[in-house]
């Protein structure tokens, strides 16, 4: 495993101090692995940075990659949505980044992600 890609559900779990999520992050840190957060997933989870201290702290960690939806990613997301006949840009961005990073996705709702990529490696929180 090269690290973890977090979707909005995983970020919300961090924010809510979910024990399983915190254990995953601790294990990732102990192993020196990277955490990937697509910016679209962060936008879905971040509502009030002043009250979301855990989430705000996570995105500032040195082992974390906050990935923008840039031109190449936007193209890959659009192609994936077209291929699967789906419309959720955030989920598609999470899948694209996880596949590029070779990382499993941490999620609270795997159903929509599996529609995009049935062989996606998932960790449910």
ABEGO torsion letter per residue (X at the ends): XAEBBBBAAAAAAAAAGBAAAAAAAAAAAAAGBBBBBBAAAAAAABABAAABAAAAAAAABAABBBBBBBAAAAAAAAAAAAAAGBABAAAAAAAAAAAAAGBBBBBABAAAAAAABAABBBBBX
